[in-house]
Amino acid sequence: MSVSVEAIRRRVESHSGFVSRLRTEIGKVVIGQEYMIDLLLVGLLANGHVLLEGVPGLAKTLAVKTLAQAISCSFQRIQFTPDLLPADLIGTLVY
């Protein structure tokens, strides 16, 4: 399957407005974390996963919660601990 570069460019341009509006809306709530917001959006657009690590108070939870609200998704937070097992996340034993 061959797709022209021009077709890809048109598709990217058609979706870029949505991403710009999403960045703007998240930026209204989360101040000073543009790089983190960009990486969250990359994870979202790539249909991937994002692990946010950092000291308390960097708006990690607020950023993800705001992103979820902006795209009308649900949000649930998991507090990681040293003894957290895969079964705690997915409900089954994995070894």
C-alpha positions as YAML, in Angstrom:
chain: A
units: angstrom
residues:
- id: 1
  name: MET
  ca: [0.00, 0.00, 0.00]
- id: 2
  name: SER
  ca: [1.54, 3.26, -1.13]
- id: 3
  name: VAL
  ca: [0.48, 6.60, 0.33]
- id: 4
  name: SER
  ca: [1.76, 9.85, -1.09]
- id: 5
  name: VAL
  ca: [3.56, 12.36, 1.07]
- id: 6
  name: GLU
  ca: [1.07, 14.99, -0.05]
- id: 7
  name: ALA
  ca: [-1.85, 12.90, 1.23]
- id: 8
  name: ILE
  ca: [-0.14, 12.48, 4.59]
- id: 9
  name: ARG
  ca: [0.58, 16.22, 4.77]
- id: 10
  name: ARG
  ca: [-3.08, 17.07, 4.10]
- id: 11
  name: ARG
  ca: [-4.21, 14.63, 6.77]
- id: 12
  name: VAL
  ca: [-1.78, 16.06, 9.34]
- id: 13
  name: GLU
  ca: [-2.91, 19.61, 8.55]
- id: 14
  name: SER
  ca: [-6.57, 18.64, 8.91]
- id: 15
  name: HIS
  ca: [-5.95, 17.31, 12.43]
- id: 16
  name: SER
  ca: [-3.47, 19.95, 13.59]
- id: 17
  name: GLY
  ca: [-6.24, 22.38, 14.53]
- id: 18
  name: PHE
  ca: [-7.66, 19.88, 17.01]
- id: 19
  name: VAL
  ca: [-4.25, 19.37, 18.61]
- id: 20
  name: SER
  ca: [-3.64, 23.12, 18.84]
- id: 21
  name: ARG
  ca: [-7.01, 23.71, 20.51]
- id: 22
  name: LEU
  ca: [-6.34, 20.83, 22.90]
- id: 23
  name: ARG
  ca: [-2.93, 22.28, 23.87]
- id: 24
  name: THR
  ca: [-4.56, 25.67, 24.45]
- id: 25
  name: GLU
  ca: [-7.31, 24.27, 26.67]
- id: 26
  name: ILE
  ca: [-4.89, 22.21, 28.78]
- id: 27
  name: GLY
  ca: [-2.55, 25.21, 28.99]
- id: 28
  name: LYS
  ca: [-5.35, 27.25, 30.59]
- id: 29
  name: VAL
  ca: [-5.28, 24.90, 33.58]
- id: 30
  name: VAL
  ca: [-1.68, 23.65, 33.68]
- id: 31
  name: ILE
  ca: [0.79, 26.54, 33.63]
- id: 32
  name: GLY
  ca: [4.47, 26.18, 32.70]
- id: 33
  name: GLN
  ca: [4.46, 22.53, 31.65]
- id: 34
  name: GLU
  ca: [4.29, 22.86, 27.86]
- id: 35
  name: TYR
  ca: [6.89, 20.14, 27.24]
- id: 36
  name: MET
  ca: [4.99, 17.65, 29.42]
- id: 37
  name: ILE
  ca: [1.72, 18.54, 27.68]
- id: 38
  name: ASP
  ca: [3.35, 18.01, 24.27]
- id: 39
  name: LEU
  ca: [4.62, 14.58, 25.32]
- id: 40
  name: LEU
  ca: [1.20, 13.62, 26.70]
- id: 41
  name: LEU
  ca: [-0.34, 14.53, 23.35]
- id: 42
  name: VAL
  ca: [2.31, 12.51, 21.50]
- id: 43
  name: GLY
  ca: [1.41, 9.49, 23.63]
- id: 44
  name: LEU
  ca: [-2.28, 10.07, 22.96]
- id: 45
  name: LEU
  ca: [-1.86, 10.49, 19.20]
- id: 46
  name: ALA
  ca: [0.46, 7.48, 18.98]
- id: 47
  name: ASN
  ca: [-2.08, 5.36, 20.90]
- id: 48
  name: GLY
  ca: [0.66, 4.61, 23.41]
- id: 49
  name: HIS
  ca: [1.42, 4.82, 27.10]
- id: 50
  name: VAL
  ca: [3.00, 7.61, 29.11]
- id: 51
  name: LEU
  ca: [4.71, 7.27, 32.49]
- id: 52
  name: LEU
  ca: [4.93, 10.54, 34.40]
- id: 53
  name: GLU
  ca: [7.53, 10.64, 37.14]
- id: 54
  name: GLY
  ca: [8.56, 13.57, 39.26]
- id: 55
  name: VAL
  ca: [8.52, 15.20, 42.64]
- id: 56
  name: PRO
  ca: [5.16, 16.17, 44.15]
- id: 57
  name: GLY
  ca: [3.63, 19.42, 42.99]
- id: 58
  name: LEU
  ca: [4.54, 19.40, 39.29]
- id: 59
  name: ALA
  ca: [0.90, 19.10, 38.15]
- id: 60
  name: LYS
  ca: [1.29, 15.58, 36.78]
- id: 61
  name: THR
  ca: [-2.13, 14.42, 37.96]
- id: 62
  name: LEU
  ca: [-3.76, 17.73, 37.07]
- id: 63
  name: ALA
  ca: [-2.37, 17.57, 33.53]
- id: 64
  name: VAL
  ca: [-3.66, 14.07, 32.86]
- id: 65
  name: LYS
  ca: [-7.01, 14.79, 34.50]
- id: 66
  name: THR
  ca: [-7.39, 17.95, 32.40]
- id: 67
  name: LEU
  ca: [-6.45, 16.07, 29.22]
- id: 68
  name: ALA
  ca: [-9.06, 13.42, 29.99]
- id: 69
  name: GLN
  ca: [-11.73, 16.07, 30.55]
- id: 70
  name: ALA
  ca: [-10.75, 17.90, 27.35]
- id: 71
  name: ILE
  ca: [-11.31, 14.79, 25.24]
- id: 72
  name: SER
  ca: [-14.37, 13.60, 27.21]
- id: 73
  name: CYS
  ca: [-12.70, 10.53, 28.72]
- id: 74
  name: SER
  ca: [-12.79, 9.08, 32.19]
- id: 75
  name: PHE
  ca: [-9.87, 9.49, 34.57]
- id: 76
  name: GLN
  ca: [-8.67, 7.16, 37.30]
- id: 77
  name: ARG
  ca: [-5.48, 7.51, 39.27]
- id: 78
  name: ILE
  ca: [-3.35, 4.69, 40.67]
- id: 79
  name: GLN
  ca: [-0.92, 5.40, 43.48]
- id: 80
  name: PHE
  ca: [2.20, 3.37, 42.80]
- id: 81
  name: THR
  ca: [3.90, 1.70, 45.75]
- id: 82
  name: PRO
  ca: [7.00, -0.53, 45.97]
- id: 83
  name: ASP
  ca: [4.84, -3.63, 46.42]
- id: 84
  name: LEU
  ca: [2.45, -2.96, 43.50]
- id: 85
  name: LEU
  ca: [1.88, -6.08, 41.39]
- id: 86
  name: PRO
  ca: [0.62, -6.42, 37.81]
- id: 87
  name: ALA
  ca: [-2.51, -8.06, 39.21]
- id: 88
  name: ASP
  ca: [-3.27, -4.83, 41.04]
- id: 89
  name: LEU
  ca: [-3.53, -3.07, 37.67]
- id: 90
  name: ILE
  ca: [-5.07, -5.61, 35.34]
- id: 91
  name: GLY
  ca: [-6.79, -7.98, 37.75]
- id: 92
  name: THR
  ca: [-4.91, -11.17, 36.95]
- id: 93
  name: LEU
  ca: [-1.66, -12.82, 37.93]
- id: 94
  name: VAL
  ca: [1.17, -12.30, 35.43]
- id: 95
  name: TYR
  ca: [4.61, -13.82, 36.00]
...
